[in-house]
Amino acid sequence: KLQEREEFIRESWVKAMEARLVRDELTKCHRHEGVNHLENCRWLSDKYITMLKENKVKGYKKIDV
């Protein structure tokens, strides 16, 4: 059970770090494209938004209220 918990937390952190990498690439794209960043970086910003929604770091405890 402890091994499963550690794997779950590790996977959660990996997904969060992937989102951070996409954010860094989005920042580079914004700087590189300049005024055209809205058109040329849209796919990257959409990917980042979906990753923010899905890839949150979650703990192993579930509390039902």
C-alpha positions as CSV (number, residue, x, y, z in Angstrom):
1,K,0.0,0.0,0.0
2,L,2.9,2.4,0.8
3,Q,4.4,1.6,-2.6
4,E,1.2,2.5,-4.4
5,R,1.0,5.7,-2.5
6,E,4.5,6.7,-3.4
7,E,3.9,5.8,-7.1
8,F,0.8,7.9,-7.2
9,I,2.5,10.9,-5.7
10,R,5.5,10.5,-8.0
11,E,3.2,10.4,-11.1
12,S,1.4,13.4,-9.8
13,W,4.6,15.4,-9.5
14,V,5.8,14.2,-12.9
15,K,2.7,15.6,-14.5
16,A,3.1,18.8,-12.7
17,M,6.7,19.2,-13.9
18,E,5.5,18.4,-17.5
19,A,3.1,21.4,-17.1
20,R,6.0,23.5,-15.9
21,L,8.0,22.6,-19.0
22,V,5.1,23.5,-21.3
23,R,4.8,26.8,-19.5
24,D,8.5,27.5,-20.1
25,E,8.1,26.7,-23.8
26,L,5.0,29.0,-23.9
27,T,7.1,31.8,-22.4
28,K,9.8,31.3,-25.0
29,C,7.2,31.2,-27.8
30,H,5.7,34.5,-26.5
31,R,9.1,36.2,-26.5
32,H,10.1,34.8,-29.9
33,E,6.9,35.5,-31.8
34,G,6.3,39.0,-30.4
35,V,3.1,40.6,-31.6
36,N,2.0,37.4,-33.4
37,H,2.2,35.2,-30.3
38,L,-1.6,35.0,-30.1
39,E,-1.8,33.2,-33.4
40,N,1.4,31.2,-33.4
41,C,1.4,30.0,-29.8
42,R,-2.3,29.3,-29.4
43,W,-1.8,25.5,-29.5
44,L,0.8,25.7,-26.8
45,S,-1.4,27.9,-24.5
46,D,-4.4,25.5,-25.0
47,K,-2.2,22.6,-24.1
48,Y,-1.0,24.4,-21.0
49,I,-4.5,25.3,-19.9
50,T,-5.7,21.7,-20.2
51,M,-2.6,20.5,-18.3
52,L,-3.3,22.9,-15.5
53,K,-6.8,21.6,-15.1
54,E,-5.7,17.9,-15.2
55,N,-2.3,17.7,-13.7
56,K,-2.6,19.0,-10.2
57,V,-0.5,17.6,-7.5
58,K,-2.8,15.4,-5.4
59,G,-2.1,13.9,-2.0
60,Y,-2.9,10.4,-1.1
61,K,-5.6,11.2,1.5
62,K,-9.2,11.5,0.3
63,I,-11.5,13.4,2.6
64,D,-15.2,13.1,2.0
65,V,-17.3,16.0,3.3
